[in-house]
Amino acid sequence: MEQQRLFQILELDGTLRDDSMVINEKLAIEMYKLLVLNRVFDRKLVNMQRKGQIGTYAPFEGQEASQVGSALALSKQDWMFPTYRDHAAMLTFGYEMVKIIWYWMGRIEGCIPPDNRNIMPPYVPIATQIPQAAGAAWASKYKNETACSIAYFGDGATSEGDFHEGLNMASVFKAPVVFFCQNNGYAISVPLSRQTSSETIAQKAIAYNMENVRVDGNDVFAVYVATKNALEAARSGKGPTLIEAVTYRYGAHTTADDPSRYRSIEESESWRPRDPILRLEAYLFKQGMLDKDIQTRIVGEAERLVNDGIKFALTISKPDPTIMFQNVLANKPWNIQEQESNFNSFIERYHHQ
Amino acid sequence: MHRELNLVQALNETLDMLLTDDDKVLLLGQDIGKNGGVFRVTENLYHKFGDERVVDTPLSEAGIVGCGIGLALNGLKPIVEIEFFGFIYPALEQILSHLARLRMRTQGKYEVPLIIRAPYGAGVRAPELHSESIEALLFQSPGLKVVIPSNPYDAKGLLTAASEGSDPVIFLEPMRVYRSMRQPVPQHRYTVPLGKANVMKEGKDITVIAWGAMIGNVVKAAEQLEKTQGISLEIVDLRTLYPFDIETIQESVSKTHRAVIVHEAPLTGGVGAELAAVIQERMFGDLKSPVKRITGFDVPVPQFSIEDYYLPSQDRIVHEIEQMLVSLTR
């Protein structure tokens, strides 16, 4: 079937599969910087969890190209609906790094969208963002605005009712939305073969008469182009697209997970030659856009940015517990007022400095 | 001029007005367009406002509410209809995990001014699972307002107030009241504030708190008790369940010193349990008798052939209040 072809631009050795699909040098270098930055960020956050500086963390190493490539294709007015594993997408689109760290420190400050971008806080219940992204896109269309929405989710989400309800609604109402599935092979321990008997995730779109593309999720050029095309189609009134980005999560589901219980190290290592960063590096070296010096500088700059971000994140003052009483409703109802006031008296008596 | 309208007509007129006054308002739901809704609450609105604003959706509760959340996040004021309250379950994850929490999660950066309307309650001989009164589920989910009008006048004012606010509102319409009464309803726009109860009948002996279709039964029971026993009931129509109007309850109970709560939902863990707890916590010394609950039983709402025995009827309310007073004089 046509939809099962894997769309690729970059070969594993960094040669272009199709010379017409060239990405300009400036963008290619920006992609590289972002891939490196996000890998450094991800590894350092795993490390922070080990040191007890943050709580449980969901690493994304291996999925950088899917997230960076798709997020770079967005326009600044678009709406992003990410999950808890989509920090590379969020960072790329303009979410502040420090807030992602705060999020994993259990701080509400980590959920607050930036001023100049519509980036939702991470969605935790699986697939629930999918109908919401369709709705936000529908609103853009209703208002005759050009904004699109993008919903991120994983292979496991495609078994949820909300996936099907969201895709169905979006396709019936031709909402300008891109459904971006990172098929990383596993939903915690459950492999794709147990998630679905469909040959591909992309083919699920056919049931909704929806455009779909299956892309090599470790090929940042291909992901970028596929997402750009889907967004253009959405903006021109052609409705939604389902993108299946085939990728792999090298690490654990979260820092509380032990992947050796459900898959071999050999399997995970077998994905390393398809690594998104190695592939782009090979291309950039071949094209003479990158040399060892520039590479060292880029890695050093990423380290510095992440270290600064972490350092700043850790300076956040102790949380004010009464923040939990705020913003539940537009105006604080009497019962919450009363509970807050009782809480304050209790704190004053028992925790007075 | 005040025409007499029934609940369906009052709601239809309100939705018409909201659609007319603000082009950010749109309606979504199953069969609400061409068909005008299974109870005809949206009659003619499709023809007047078109398919873009009165939208027949797929049969997809989570999809409808999920899209409603997205529409509201992106600046619109959607009013969605769930065809029957008992069919809301697929949408509960959207409601509890997101609709109720997004203001808090984004610390007010995003608001979700979504209204979910649903026909509510038993007593109309509906098929199985069309008669649910699960308001306590939503009552216990901080971040939502839960509103249940008992009459056409309040319905128009409450729905208008809900639409003027920025909080998500669960708006439950007692099916039994839809066409059972008419009332003068002003043609102009007005609001009935959320969070304010209505003392719809003053009395001196017992405060009865109720909402929705139970108000009708309580009114009849009050007339009977007054006539036969000379007992005077004060009736508080709660109207907004969350956040409920503690001041009005306190004022009334401090006068009557006795409180009865009537609801059609099951007894255990119902909204009445919370009201009883709050009344005794605050007014223990004022009370002349324990707070009494007259409710549906702790069973699934039965098939309609016996639903009248499940619901607190006029007779059962009279009987329970008489029992309560007998046990006190013994």
Interface residues (C-beta under 8 A of the other chain):
Chain A: W79 I108 C111 I112 P113 N118 M120 P121 V124 P125 T128 I130 P131 Q132 A133 A134 G135 A136 A137 W138 A139 S140 Y142 K143 A147 S149 G161 D162 E165 G166 N168 M169 V172 F173 I323 Q326 N327 V328 L329 A330 P333 W334 N335 I336
Chain B: L26 E52 V55 T57 P58 S60 A62 G63 I64 V65 G66 C67 G68 I69 G70 L71 A72 L73 N74 G75 L76 P78 P90 E93 Q94 S97 H98 R103 M104 R105 T106 Q107 G108 K109 Y110 E111 P142 G143 K145 G165 S166 D167 G195 Y242 P243 I246
